[in-house]
Structures are given as C-alpha cells and as structure tokens.
Amino acid sequence: MEPFGSSNWLYIIVIGLIVGILARIVTPGRRRLGVILTCLLGIGGALLGTWGGQQFGWYRIGEAAGFLGALIGAIVILGILQLLRPR
C-alpha cells in the first residue's frame, strides 16, 4: 500500500514540492515558507487528500489521491494554518 502512488522517496519529494508551490500560488496572502516546508506542505496535502478521499468514498483503500486531490489537501492545510496564525 503506497499512499503517494510510488515508494520512491525522490518522486514523493518532487511531487510534494510541486504541489506545495502550486498551493502557495493559488491561495491568497504572503507566506514565508522555505523549500523544505513547502515540500512538507505538498506531502501533507497528498496525505490529507488521500485520507479525505477515502472517507468520502472517492478513493479506495490503498489508492493514492490524484494530483488535484493532493493540491486540494495542501490548500486546506494552508487555510487551517491561516486560521491558527496569530494576527
């Protein structure tokens, strides 16, 4: 069972970085995240997208979220971080 569609760590890191960058571009506001946190954002978005998709019945157990699912998951994480950030 591979939550990212691959067990290759380099693949996971690169896709996570791409998803994290796109999520930061799509959401409004300025965020000071480095490359590592952006990559972790994308990986977390993929995990959230996979879990959420399984809960709603969009993905089966063991099936990884697609690129769009990972992007939506990363956007949700950014939204939660925006709500929790002190003003």
A tleap script that builds the chain and sets N, CA, C and O, in Angstrom:
source leaprc.protein.ff14SB
mol = sequence {
  NMET GLU PRO PHE GLY SER SER ASN TRP LEU
  TYR ILE ILE VAL ILE GLY LEU ILE VAL GLY
  ILE LEU ALA ARG ILE VAL THR PRO GLY ARG
  ARG ARG LEU GLY VAL ILE LEU THR CYS LEU
  LEU GLY ILE GLY GLY ALA LEU LEU GLY THR
  TRP GLY GLY GLN GLN PHE GLY TRP TYR ARG
  ILE GLY GLU ALA ALA GLY PHE LEU GLY ALA
  LEU ILE GLY ALA ILE VAL ILE LEU GLY ILE
  LEU GLN LEU LEU ARG PRO CARG
}
set mol.1.N position { 0.851 -1.171 0.000 }
set mol.1.CA position { 0.000 0.000 0.000 }
set mol.1.C position { 0.899 1.238 0.000 }
set mol.1.O position { 1.682 1.450 0.926 }
set mol.2.N position { 0.777 2.032 -1.029 }
set mol.2.CA position { 1.615 3.216 -1.184 }
set mol.2.C position { 0.728 4.458 -1.196 }
set mol.2.O position { -0.045 4.650 -2.134 }
set mol.3.N position { 0.826 5.308 -0.162 }
set mol.3.CA position { -0.073 6.464 -0.092 }
set mol.3.C position { 0.216 7.541 -1.127 }
set mol.3.O position { -0.612 8.432 -1.322 }
set mol.4.N position { 1.366 7.489 -1.796 }
set mol.4.CA position { 1.714 8.526 -2.764 }
set mol.4.C position { 1.740 8.006 -4.194 }
set mol.4.O position { 2.101 8.748 -5.107 }
set mol.5.N position { 1.372 6.768 -4.407 }
set mol.5.CA position { 1.402 6.210 -5.742 }
set mol.5.C position { 2.753 5.666 -6.117 }
set mol.5.O position { 2.902 5.085 -7.192 }
set mol.6.N position { 3.742 5.835 -5.268 }
set mol.6.CA position { 5.094 5.349 -5.512 }
set mol.6.C position { 5.807 5.204 -4.174 }
set mol.6.O position { 5.479 5.879 -3.199 }
set mol.7.N position { 6.786 4.312 -4.151 }
set mol.7.CA position { 7.588 4.168 -2.935 }
set mol.7.C position { 8.943 4.856 -3.092 }
set mol.7.O position { 9.774 4.793 -2.187 }
set mol.8.N position { 9.170 5.502 -4.212 }
set mol.8.CA position { 10.419 6.207 -4.469 }
set mol.8.C position { 10.404 7.558 -3.747 }
set mol.8.O position { 9.567 8.411 -4.043 }
set mol.9.N position { 11.326 7.751 -2.802 }
set mol.9.CA position { 11.341 8.980 -1.993 }
set mol.9.C position { 11.597 10.227 -2.820 }
set mol.9.O position { 11.030 11.282 -2.535 }
set mol.10.N position { 12.441 10.125 -3.840 }
set mol.10.CA position { 12.715 11.285 -4.688 }
set mol.10.C position { 11.445 11.723 -5.414 }
set mol.10.O position { 11.172 12.918 -5.528 }
set mol.11.N position { 10.678 10.763 -5.899 }
set mol.11.CA position { 9.401 11.065 -6.553 }
set mol.11.C position { 8.455 11.769 -5.585 }
set mol.11.O position { 7.820 12.761 -5.943 }
set mol.12.N position { 8.363 11.255 -4.357 }
set mol.12.CA position { 7.476 11.833 -3.349 }
set mol.12.C position { 7.889 13.265 -3.030 }
set mol.12.O position { 7.032 14.142 -2.917 }
set mol.13.N position { 9.184 13.515 -2.883 }
set mol.13.CA position { 9.680 14.850 -2.553 }
set mol.13.C position { 9.414 15.830 -3.698 }
set mol.13.O position { 8.973 16.955 -3.463 }
set mol.14.N position { 9.677 15.408 -4.922 }
set mol.14.CA position { 9.486 16.305 -6.074 }
set mol.14.C position { 8.001 16.632 -6.264 }
set mol.14.O position { 7.642 17.793 -6.460 }
set mol.15.N position { 7.148 15.623 -6.206 }
set mol.15.CA position { 5.710 15.877 -6.349 }
set mol.15.C position { 5.208 16.733 -5.193 }
set mol.15.O position { 4.390 17.628 -5.401 }
set mol.16.N position { 5.685 16.473 -3.977 }
set mol.16.CA position { 5.309 17.293 -2.829 }
set mol.16.C position { 5.718 18.740 -3.011 }
set mol.16.O position { 4.961 19.648 -2.668 }
set mol.17.N position { 6.912 18.966 -3.548 }
set mol.17.CA position { 7.389 20.326 -3.790 }
set mol.17.C position { 6.524 21.026 -4.839 }
set mol.17.O position { 6.157 22.189 -4.668 }
set mol.18.N position { 6.202 20.328 -5.910 }
set mol.18.CA position { 5.370 20.925 -6.964 }
set mol.18.C position { 3.980 21.260 -6.429 }
set mol.18.O position { 3.457 22.344 -6.688 }
set mol.19.N position { 3.380 20.329 -5.683 }
set mol.19.CA position { 2.052 20.565 -5.119 }
set mol.19.C position { 2.097 21.718 -4.118 }
set mol.19.O position { 1.207 22.567 -4.114 }
set mol.20.N position { 3.123 21.755 -3.271 }
set mol.20.CA position { 3.263 22.835 -2.294 }
set mol.20.C position { 3.406 24.193 -2.953 }
set mol.20.O position { 2.802 25.169 -2.507 }
set mol.21.N position { 4.199 24.264 -4.011 }
set mol.21.CA position { 4.381 25.532 -4.733 }
set mol.21.C position { 3.056 25.979 -5.356 }
set mol.21.O position { 2.679 27.146 -5.252 }
set mol.22.N position { 2.354 25.049 -6.001 }
set mol.22.CA position { 1.073 25.404 -6.620 }
set mol.22.C position { 0.046 25.834 -5.577 }
set mol.22.O position { -0.729 26.760 -5.819 }
set mol.23.N position { 0.030 25.178 -4.428 }
set mol.23.CA position { -0.912 25.569 -3.369 }
set mol.23.C position { -0.596 26.966 -2.862 }
set mol.23.O position { -1.508 27.745 -2.583 }
set mol.24.N position { 0.676 27.290 -2.741 }
set mol.24.CA position { 1.057 28.633 -2.292 }
set mol.24.C position { 0.696 29.688 -3.329 }
set mol.24.O position { 0.344 30.812 -2.971 }
set mol.25.N position { 0.778 29.340 -4.607 }
set mol.25.CA position { 0.432 30.288 -5.671 }
set mol.25.C position { -1.076 30.527 -5.708 }
set mol.25.O position { -1.522 31.660 -5.888 }
set mol.26.N position { -1.854 29.471 -5.538 }
set mol.26.CA position { -3.306 29.552 -5.660 }
set mol.26.C position { -3.938 30.306 -4.494 }
set mol.26.O position { -4.891 31.058 -4.694 }
set mol.27.N position { -3.426 30.117 -3.286 }
set mol.27.CA position { -4.031 30.750 -2.113 }
set mol.27.C position { -3.536 32.184 -1.963 }
set mol.27.O position { -2.371 32.474 -2.233 }
set mol.28.N position { -4.418 33.075 -1.535 }
set mol.28.CA position { -4.007 34.471 -1.365 }
set mol.28.C position { -3.170 34.647 -0.092 }
set mol.28.O position { -3.222 33.825 0.823 }
set mol.29.N position { -2.420 35.709 -0.058 }
set mol.29.CA position { -1.619 36.022 1.121 }
set mol.29.C position { -0.153 35.666 0.926 }
set mol.29.O position { 0.212 34.858 0.073 }
set mol.30.N position { 0.653 36.288 1.736 }
set mol.30.CA position { 2.097 36.057 1.657 }
set mol.30.C position { 2.493 35.081 2.757 }
set mol.30.O position { 2.170 35.281 3.928 }
set mol.31.N position { 3.187 34.041 2.371 }
set mol.31.CA position { 3.652 33.046 3.335 }
set mol.31.C position { 5.151 32.897 3.207 }
set mol.31.O position { 5.686 32.746 2.109 }
set mol.32.N position { 5.805 32.939 4.319 }
set mol.32.CA position { 7.255 32.785 4.325 }
set mol.32.C position { 7.596 31.349 4.682 }
set mol.32.O position { 7.903 31.032 5.831 }
set mol.33.N position { 7.537 30.501 3.688 }
set mol.33.CA position { 7.888 29.096 3.845 }
set mol.33.C position { 9.109 28.817 2.983 }
set mol.33.O position { 9.189 29.271 1.842 }
set mol.34.N position { 10.031 28.089 3.517 }
set mol.34.CA position { 11.195 27.699 2.746 }
set mol.34.C position { 10.871 26.502 1.861 }
set mol.34.O position { 9.728 26.050 1.793 }
set mol.35.N position { 11.884 26.007 1.195 }
set mol.35.CA position { 11.711 24.884 0.281 }
set mol.35.C position { 11.280 23.630 1.038 }
set mol.35.O position { 10.413 22.892 0.570 }
set mol.36.N position { 11.873 23.385 2.197 }
set mol.36.CA position { 11.556 22.173 2.951 }
set mol.36.C position { 10.115 22.211 3.446 }
set mol.36.O position { 9.398 21.218 3.326 }
set mol.37.N position { 9.679 23.338 4.000 }
set mol.37.CA position { 8.298 23.435 4.479 }
set mol.37.C position { 7.294 23.390 3.328 }
set mol.37.O position { 6.195 22.858 3.487 }
set mol.38.N position { 7.658 23.940 2.183 }
set mol.38.CA position { 6.783 23.867 1.016 }
set mol.38.C position { 6.637 22.419 0.555 }
set mol.38.O position { 5.548 21.983 0.184 }
set mol.39.N position { 7.743 21.680 0.584 }
set mol.39.CA position { 7.719 20.267 0.218 }
set mol.39.C position { 6.869 19.477 1.213 }
set mol.39.O position { 6.075 18.624 0.815 }
set mol.40.N position { 7.037 19.759 2.500 }
set mol.40.CA position { 6.241 19.076 3.521 }
set mol.40.C position { 4.762 19.433 3.400 }
set mol.40.O position { 3.898 18.602 3.678 }
set mol.41.N position { 4.471 20.664 2.987 }
set mol.41.CA position { 3.090 21.072 2.747 }
set mol.41.C position { 2.466 20.215 1.648 }
set mol.41.O position { 1.340 19.738 1.792 }
set mol.42.N position { 3.191 20.021 0.563 }
set mol.42.CA position { 2.686 19.196 -0.538 }
set mol.42.C position { 2.503 17.741 -0.138 }
set mol.42.O position { 1.516 17.110 -0.517 }
set mol.43.N position { 3.451 17.204 0.628 }
set mol.43.CA position { 3.340 15.818 1.088 }
set mol.43.C position { 2.156 15.680 2.049 }
set mol.43.O position { 1.389 14.721 1.962 }
set mol.44.N position { 2.014 16.638 2.959 }
set mol.44.CA position { 0.870 16.621 3.871 }
set mol.44.C position { -0.447 16.751 3.123 }
set mol.44.O position { -1.442 16.123 3.486 }
set mol.45.N position { -0.448 17.572 2.075 }
set mol.45.CA position { -1.654 17.712 1.250 }
set mol.45.C position { -2.024 16.413 0.559 }
set mol.45.O position { -3.205 16.088 0.435 }
set mol.46.N position { -1.026 15.671 0.109 }
set mol.46.CA position { -1.290 14.376 -0.520 }
set mol.46.C position { -1.856 13.386 0.494 }
set mol.46.O position { -2.776 12.628 0.188 }
set mol.47.N position { -1.301 13.401 1.698 }
set mol.47.CA position { -1.828 12.517 2.743 }
set mol.47.C position { -3.257 12.897 3.117 }
set mol.47.O position { -4.119 12.028 3.252 }
set mol.48.N position { -3.507 14.195 3.285 }
set mol.48.CA position { -4.850 14.659 3.624 }
set mol.48.C position { -5.827 14.372 2.489 }
set mol.48.O position { -6.963 13.967 2.732 }
set mol.49.N position { -5.385 14.581 1.257 }
set mol.49.CA position { -6.240 14.302 0.105 }
set mol.49.C position { -6.579 12.826 -0.010 }
set mol.49.O position { -7.711 12.474 -0.342 }
set mol.50.N position { -5.615 11.962 0.260 }
set mol.50.CA position { -5.860 10.522 0.214 }
set mol.50.C position { -6.829 10.109 1.316 }
set mol.50.O position { -7.789 9.381 1.065 }
set mol.51.N position { -6.577 10.574 2.532 }
set mol.51.CA position { -7.439 10.221 3.661 }
set mol.51.C position { -8.854 10.759 3.457 }
set mol.51.O position { -9.834 10.037 3.636 }
set mol.52.N position { -8.949 12.030 3.082 }
set mol.52.CA position { -10.265 12.635 2.871 }
set mol.52.C position { -11.022 11.972 1.729 }
set mol.52.O position { -12.231 11.758 1.816 }
set mol.53.N position { -10.314 11.655 0.676 }
set mol.53.CA position { -10.949 10.982 -0.457 }
set mol.53.C position { -11.468 9.604 -0.091 }
set mol.53.O position { -12.514 9.182 -0.584 }
set mol.54.N position { -10.746 8.899 0.772 }
set mol.54.CA position { -11.210 7.591 1.235 }
set mol.54.C position { -12.422 7.735 2.147 }
set mol.54.O position { -13.325 6.900 2.104 }
set mol.55.N position { -12.456 8.777 2.968 }
set mol.55.CA position { -13.591 8.990 3.867 }
set mol.55.C position { -14.863 9.328 3.084 }
set mol.55.O position { -15.957 8.922 3.475 }
set mol.56.N position { -14.725 10.065 1.987 }
set mol.56.CA position { -15.884 10.434 1.174 }
set mol.56.C position { -16.211 9.402 0.096 }
set mol.56.O position { -17.200 9.540 -0.623 }
set mol.57.N position { -15.379 8.373 -0.012 }
set mol.57.CA position { -15.618 7.323 -0.988 }
set mol.57.C position { -15.107 7.634 -2.383 }
set mol.57.O position { -15.487 6.959 -3.340 }
set mol.58.N position { -14.260 8.635 -2.520 }
set mol.58.CA position { -13.708 8.987 -3.832 }
set mol.58.C position { -12.549 8.083 -4.212 }
set mol.58.O position { -12.320 7.835 -5.395 }
set mol.59.N position { -11.813 7.587 -3.222 }
set mol.59.CA position { -10.681 6.685 -3.448 }
set mol.59.C position { -10.900 5.430 -2.620 }
set mol.59.O position { -11.502 5.472 -1.546 }
set mol.60.N position { -10.400 4.312 -3.137 }
set mol.60.CA position { -10.457 3.074 -2.379 }
set mol.60.C position { -9.255 2.986 -1.442 }
set mol.60.O position { -8.276 3.714 -1.605 }
set mol.61.N position { -9.339 2.091 -0.462 }
set mol.61.CA position { -8.225 1.855 0.446 }
set mol.61.C position { -7.023 1.391 -0.375 }
set mol.61.O position { -7.141 0.486 -1.200 }
set mol.62.N position { -5.876 2.010 -0.146 }
set mol.62.CA position { -4.663 1.674 -0.871 }
set mol.62.C position { -4.474 2.469 -2.154 }
set mol.62.O position { -3.419 2.388 -2.782 }
set mol.63.N position { -5.476 3.232 -2.547 }
set mol.63.CA position { -5.391 4.041 -3.758 }
set mol.63.C position { -4.950 5.445 -3.374 }
set mol.63.O position { -5.523 6.057 -2.472 }
set mol.64.N position { -3.942 5.951 -4.052 }
set mol.64.CA position { -3.408 7.279 -3.742 }
set mol.64.C position { -4.284 8.365 -4.354 }
set mol.64.O position { -4.928 8.160 -5.383 }
set mol.65.N position { -4.295 9.527 -3.700 }
set mol.65.CA position { -5.015 10.677 -4.243 }
set mol.65.C position { -4.322 11.142 -5.511 }
set mol.65.O position { -3.107 11.009 -5.652 }
set mol.66.N position { -5.082 11.672 -6.408 }
set mol.66.CA position { -4.509 12.225 -7.615 }
set mol.66.C position { -3.849 13.570 -7.333 }
set mol.66.O position { -3.863 14.064 -6.206 }
set mol.67.N position { -3.283 14.138 -8.365 }
set mol.67.CA position { -2.594 15.406 -8.226 }
set mol.67.C position { -3.544 16.490 -7.727 }
set mol.67.O position { -3.177 17.296 -6.871 }
set mol.68.N position { -4.749 16.511 -8.253 }
set mol.68.CA position { -5.738 17.504 -7.836 }
set mol.68.C position { -6.160 17.295 -6.380 }
set mol.68.O position { -6.348 18.263 -5.643 }
set mol.69.N position { -6.306 16.048 -5.970 }
set mol.69.CA position { -6.634 15.755 -4.579 }
set mol.69.C position { -5.545 16.219 -3.629 }
set mol.69.O position { -5.832 16.751 -2.557 }
set mol.70.N position { -4.285 16.015 -4.026 }
set mol.70.CA position { -3.160 16.474 -3.206 }
set mol.70.C position { -3.136 17.999 -3.136 }
set mol.70.O position { -2.850 18.568 -2.083 }
set mol.71.N position { -3.433 18.655 -4.245 }
set mol.71.CA position { -3.459 20.117 -4.268 }
set mol.71.C position { -4.561 20.665 -3.367 }
set mol.71.O position { -4.343 21.629 -2.634 }
set mol.72.N position { -5.725 20.062 -3.419 }
set mol.72.CA position { -6.824 20.490 -2.554 }
set mol.72.C position { -6.469 20.256 -1.091 }
set mol.72.O position { -6.771 21.093 -0.241 }
set mol.73.N position { -5.836 19.133 -0.791 }
set mol.73.CA position { -5.403 18.872 0.575 }
set mol.73.C position { -4.404 19.900 1.070 }
set mol.73.O position { -4.480 20.331 2.220 }
set mol.74.N position { -3.460 20.304 0.213 }
set mol.74.CA position { -2.473 21.320 0.593 }
set mol.74.C position { -3.136 22.678 0.796 }
set mol.74.O position { -2.747 23.423 1.696 }
set mol.75.N position { -4.117 23.006 -0.015 }
set mol.75.CA position { -4.839 24.271 0.142 }
set mol.75.C position { -5.616 24.276 1.457 }
set mol.75.O position { -5.678 25.299 2.139 }
set mol.76.N position { -6.206 23.141 1.812 }
set mol.76.CA position { -6.918 23.037 3.091 }
set mol.76.C position { -5.951 23.237 4.249 }
set mol.76.O position { -6.277 23.931 5.212 }
set mol.77.N position { -4.769 22.640 4.169 }
set mol.77.CA position { -3.757 22.812 5.223 }
set mol.77.C position { -3.351 24.280 5.338 }
set mol.77.O position { -3.223 24.798 6.447 }
set mol.78.N position { -3.149 24.955 4.208 }
set mol.78.CA position { -2.802 26.377 4.254 }
set mol.78.C position { -3.926 27.199 4.872 }
set mol.78.O position { -3.666 28.152 5.607 }
set mol.79.N position { -5.177 26.836 4.580 }
set mol.79.CA position { -6.303 27.545 5.168 }
set mol.79.C position { -6.371 27.367 6.674 }
set mol.79.O position { -6.661 28.312 7.407 }
set mol.80.N position { -6.103 26.151 7.130 }
set mol.80.CA position { -6.086 25.898 8.573 }
set mol.80.C position { -4.953 26.665 9.239 }
set mol.80.O position { -5.138 27.241 10.312 }
set mol.81.N position { -3.789 26.676 8.614 }
set mol.81.CA position { -2.655 27.433 9.172 }
set mol.81.C position { -2.962 28.923 9.234 }
set mol.81.O position { -2.553 29.601 10.177 }
set mol.82.N position { -3.675 29.437 8.241 }
set mol.82.CA position { -4.043 30.849 8.237 }
set mol.82.C position { -4.983 31.175 9.386 }
set mol.82.O position { -4.885 32.244 9.988 }
set mol.83.N position { -5.885 30.267 9.689 }
set mol.83.CA position { -6.818 30.477 10.807 }
set mol.83.C position { -6.124 30.408 12.155 }
set mol.83.O position { -6.499 31.124 13.083 }
set mol.84.N position { -5.112 29.550 12.274 }
set mol.84.CA position { -4.419 29.372 13.551 }
set mol.84.C position { -3.303 30.382 13.789 }
set mol.84.O position { -2.826 30.529 14.914 }
set mol.85.N position { -2.888 31.074 12.738 }
set mol.85.CA position { -1.780 32.027 12.859 }
set mol.85.C position { -2.212 33.267 13.639 }
set mol.85.O position { -3.258 33.847 13.349 }
set mol.86.N position { -1.413 33.676 14.628 }
set mol.86.CA position { -1.776 34.889 15.361 }
set mol.86.C position { -1.662 36.110 14.466 }
set mol.86.O position { -0.831 36.154 13.560 }
set mol.87.N position { -2.502 37.095 14.728 }
set mol.87.CA position { -2.511 38.294 13.875 }
set mol.87.C position { -1.663 39.376 14.465 }
set mol.87.O position { -1.552 40.457 13.887 }
savepdb mol mol.pdb
quit
